């Protein structure tokens, strides 16, 4: 059984991705930083469906914590075959004059530093095995240029660049690196959003409905599968047709 590490998998999109991969017979390392109850619920849901999962607490932006987490996964589940970089920190839109560099740095830590630390932790083993797979969770914001969110957009755009560069460098070693870029996909943290905002967003979409986490998780599962063995460096937009490239 191959092993997938899904970061930020205690709830929302990460939990849905973890469950989708488990249904495809991956053993799942459910990473979380704070929400132990949510991580346990994700594990319990996977196990109830006949899958195998382990909750692993570590901070994805801290190198010693990442190393310890990867080591534990190796001992309890086996060597990691797939890393899904889904974890994110708090998100807060703000006008440019109210933004601080700290906002930019925090997003860069989650969307550049964390994937980098995880890659370095698993890469020695992957180079020996000449296999491995990375799926970064990006965002449509890199194409639509959302206002008041330059800190978030810039960090997600950096993730596009590292995906392409890693794909080029690691392809000769049998390692694929791809990006799945959702549009607005409501999860629990969006509770309380006014219906007018949903209606305004849906009006921009050719498919005429909001995304649900399963829409994104299904694409992640495809990119993780053997059907995507010959795809690398690609950005999969999952946004109901809001963008086409």
VENKA-V730883 format. One record per residue. PHI is phi in radians with two decimals (NA if undefined). D_CENTER is the distance of its C-alpha to the mean C-alpha in Angstrom with 2 decimals. Layout:
# VENKA-V730883
PHI	D_CENTER
PHI	D_CENTER
This chain:
# VENKA-V730883
NA	21.16
-1.33	18.07
-1.99	15.57
-2.02	11.77
-1.76	10.00
-1.98	7.04
-1.45	6.69
1.07	7.76
-1.83	8.94
-1.41	12.37
-2.90	12.30
0.99	11.22
-1.08	8.28
-1.06	6.86
-1.14	10.50
-1.16	10.93
-1.11	8.43
-1.01	10.23
-1.17	13.46
-1.11	13.13
-1.16	12.62
-1.09	15.45
-1.13	17.60
-1.66	17.34
1.32	18.77
-1.46	16.00
-1.40	16.70
-1.98	13.75
-1.60	13.30
-1.60	12.05
-1.40	11.24
-2.69	12.52
-1.91	14.60
-2.33	17.15
-1.52	16.95
-1.14	18.70
-1.12	20.11
-1.10	16.88
-1.10	15.54
-1.10	18.97
-1.16	18.85
-1.09	15.69
-1.07	17.52
-1.08	20.73
-1.13	19.47
-1.15	18.23
-1.18	21.50
-1.11	23.58
-1.58	22.45
1.64	23.55
-1.63	20.36
-2.14	19.77
-2.66	17.38
-2.48	17.58
-1.44	16.44
-2.30	15.97
-1.60	16.29
-2.83	15.56
-1.50	14.66
-1.21	11.88
-1.69	14.04
-2.07	17.20
-1.05	18.32
-1.05	20.75
-1.18	18.41
-1.07	15.75
-1.06	18.73
-1.15	20.12
-1.13	17.02
-1.12	16.64
-1.11	20.40
-1.12	20.47
-1.04	18.00
-1.04	20.26
-1.28	23.30
-1.73	22.32
-2.05	20.16
2.07	20.79
-1.06	19.25
-1.29	15.52
-1.87	15.09
-2.49	11.36
-2.07	8.48
-1.88	4.86
-1.53	3.65
-1.94	2.26
-1.04	6.05
-2.51	8.40
-1.69	12.17
-1.04	14.95
-2.01	15.24
-2.54	18.83
-1.27	20.43
-2.79	23.68
-1.05	26.44
-0.95	26.71
-1.22	29.76
-1.73	28.01
-1.37	25.00
-2.18	25.10
-1.08	23.70
-1.01	22.04
-1.04	19.72
-1.15	18.70
-1.12	18.51
-1.11	16.28
-1.24	13.61
-1.09	14.22
-1.08	13.93
-1.37	10.34
-1.79	9.18
-2.18	11.87
-1.09	13.55
-1.07	10.92
-1.03	9.50
-1.10	13.26
-1.09	14.41
-1.19	12.33
-1.07	13.49
-1.10	16.96
-1.26	16.97
-1.75	16.41
-1.11	18.03
-0.95	21.65
-1.17	21.34
-1.14	19.57
-1.15	22.32
-1.19	24.91
-1.42	23.53
0.95	22.70
-2.81	19.55
2.63	15.83
-2.57	12.61
-2.12	9.43
-2.18	6.68
-1.61	4.98
-1.64	3.58
-1.67	7.13
-2.88	9.93
-1.14	13.45
-1.06	14.95
-1.19	15.38
-1.80	17.86
-1.74	19.52
1.09	19.97
-1.00	19.73
-1.26	22.61
1.13	22.53
-2.36	18.94
-1.02	19.62
-1.10	17.93
-1.24	14.54
-1.08	15.32
-1.09	16.51
-1.22	13.53
-1.18	11.19
-1.15	14.14
-1.09	14.28
-1.13	10.83
-1.07	12.54
-1.11	15.45
-1.20	14.05
-1.02	12.34
-1.19	15.85
-1.15	17.76
-1.10	16.01
-1.04	16.44
-1.16	20.08
-1.28	20.77
-1.66	19.19
-0.93	20.20
-1.07	23.73
-1.75	22.50
1.38	20.90
-1.90	17.28
-1.83	15.00
-2.38	12.17
-2.35	10.62
-2.23	8.53
-2.01	7.81
-2.01	9.13
-1.26	10.03
-1.47	13.26
-1.08	14.30
-2.19	13.21
-1.04	15.34
-2.30	14.44
-0.98	16.79
-1.21	16.59
-1.59	18.03
-1.04	21.09
1.70	24.20
-1.13	23.17
-1.15	26.36
-1.02	26.86
-1.07	28.09
-1.20	24.67
-1.09	23.20
-1.11	26.30
-1.13	26.13
-1.20	22.58
-1.05	23.44
-1.10	26.54
-1.53	24.57
-1.82	22.90
-1.00	24.90
-1.42	23.55
1.24	24.82
-2.64	22.40
-1.27	19.33
-1.28	16.08
-2.09	15.24
-0.93	11.97
-1.10	13.53
-1.08	13.73
-1.31	10.04
-1.07	9.75
-1.12	12.83
-1.23	11.68
-1.02	8.82
-1.07	11.80
-1.12	14.02
-1.12	12.24
-1.37	12.15
-1.48	15.79
-1.15	18.98
-1.12	19.53
-1.86	17.13
-1.02	18.90
-1.83	20.46
-2.10	17.54
-2.64	15.98
1.28	15.19
-1.75	14.52
-1.96	12.69
-1.61	12.49
-1.40	13.39
-2.17	13.08
-2.50	15.43
1.20	18.73
1.62	20.40
-1.13	20.21
-2.24	19.62
-2.13	20.68
-2.50	19.48
